[in-house]
Amino acid sequence: MHSELYLNKNFSLSTARLTLVPMTDSHWHEFKALKGDPDLMADIGDILDQQALSQEFHLRSGPWQAEEGQWCSLMIYNKADDDFVGSFGFRIDSKENRRMELGYSFLKQSQGQGYATEAGVALIRFLFEQVKVRKLIAACTTSNIASWKIMEKLSFTREGVLQSDIFINNRWHDSYLYGLVNPRPHESKPGQ
């Protein structure tokens, strides 16, 4: 993989309607709007207290080092009015196998407008064509219908069900695991 392509905080992606930029310290209010919405987080994770939320923000907004497991978050803005609509993130799941995980969340008022699909197509194209990722994975609770429908619109294949996989709001939830293999896999060996 070519991690140098997305280590630069000046990196951005653009679509017909959207601009995706790396999260920085200036994105606190947008991050808090996503992570603090109980309806949005119901199928994603628990609402964090202020200290834990601040810690997670600083981990995601600091320089991304392309280490396995560390998220890089892209904040997404509507070009027409520069309104914040949501976030797409990615992290390296396995450098050796050139596999990355995707995650996303969008404000309630921005859902149902095709933003997640549009941003996802641009990010997937970049990760496959420029970064040379071999496979993308994503997961969501089985009850998060909107999320798994987005994955399927992005051509991900449901590869399995993880039973009793994630603990949210004091109960265990099953998760769907999705995968998308680069249609033009590069001939290099794992780890290159």
ChimeraX attribute file (.defattr): number of C-alpha atoms within 10 A of each C-alpha:
attribute: neighborCount
match mode: 1-to-1
recipient: residues
	/A:1	21
	/A:2	14
	/A:3	18
	/A:4	10
	/A:5	12
	/A:6	19
	/A:7	15
	/A:8	13
	/A:9	14
	/A:10	8
	/A:11	12
	/A:12	15
	/A:13	15
	/A:14	16
	/A:15	15
	/A:16	10
	/A:17	13
	/A:18	21
	/A:19	18
	/A:20	23
	/A:21	19
	/A:22	26
	/A:23	25
	/A:24	17
	/A:25	12
	/A:26	9
	/A:27	14
	/A:28	15
	/A:29	10
	/A:30	18
	/A:31	22
	/A:32	15
	/A:33	14
	/A:34	19
	/A:35	20
	/A:36	17
	/A:37	13
	/A:38	13
	/A:39	10
	/A:40	18
	/A:41	16
	/A:42	15
	/A:43	21
	/A:44	22
	/A:45	15
	/A:46	15
	/A:47	17
	/A:48	14
	/A:49	9
	/A:50	11
	/A:51	9
	/A:52	11
	/A:53	17
	/A:54	15
	/A:55	12
	/A:56	14
	/A:57	20
	/A:58	15
	/A:59	14
	/A:60	21
	/A:61	22
	/A:62	14
	/A:63	15
	/A:64	20
	/A:65	14
	/A:66	18
	/A:67	14
	/A:68	13
	/A:69	13
	/A:70	16
	/A:71	23
	/A:72	26
	/A:73	24
	/A:74	25
	/A:75	23
	/A:76	27
	/A:77	20
	/A:78	18
	/A:79	14
	/A:80	9
	/A:81	8
	/A:82	11
	/A:83	12
	/A:84	20
	/A:85	21
	/A:86	26
	/A:87	24
	/A:88	22
	/A:89	20
	/A:90	22
	/A:91	21
	/A:92	23
	/A:93	20
	/A:94	16
	/A:95	17
	/A:96	12
	/A:97	16
	/A:98	20
	/A:99	23
	/A:100	21
	/A:101	19
	/A:102	23
	/A:103	20
	/A:104	19
	/A:105	19
	/A:106	20
	/A:107	16
	/A:108	13
	/A:109	9
	/A:110	16
	/A:111	14
	/A:112	11
	/A:113	9
	/A:114	11
	/A:115	20
	/A:116	24
	/A:117	17
	/A:118	16
	/A:119	24
	/A:120	21
	/A:121	16
	/A:122	15
	/A:123	22
	/A:124	18
	/A:125	14
	/A:126	16
	/A:127	23
	/A:128	20
	/A:129	15
	/A:130	14
	/A:131	17
	/A:132	21
	/A:133	25
	/A:134	22
	/A:135	20
	/A:136	23
	/A:137	22
	/A:138	21
	/A:139	23
	/A:140	24
	/A:141	25
	/A:142	17
	/A:143	14
	/A:144	16
	/A:145	11
	/A:146	11
	/A:147	21
	/A:148	23
	/A:149	13
	/A:150	16
	/A:151	24
	/A:152	15
	/A:153	14
	/A:154	16
	/A:155	14
	/A:156	19
	/A:157	17
	/A:158	17
	/A:159	13
	/A:160	12
	/A:161	16
	/A:162	16
	/A:163	13
	/A:164	12
	/A:165	14
	/A:166	17
	/A:167	14
	/A:168	16
	/A:169	14
	/A:170	7
	/A:171	8
	/A:172	13
	/A:173	18
	/A:174	16
	/A:175	21
	/A:176	19
	/A:177	19
	/A:178	22
	/A:179	22
	/A:180	20
	/A:181	16
	/A:182	17
	/A:183	9
	/A:184	10
	/A:185	13
	/A:186	14
	/A:187	8
	/A:188	9
	/A:189	9
	/A:190	14
	/A:191	11
	/A:192	13
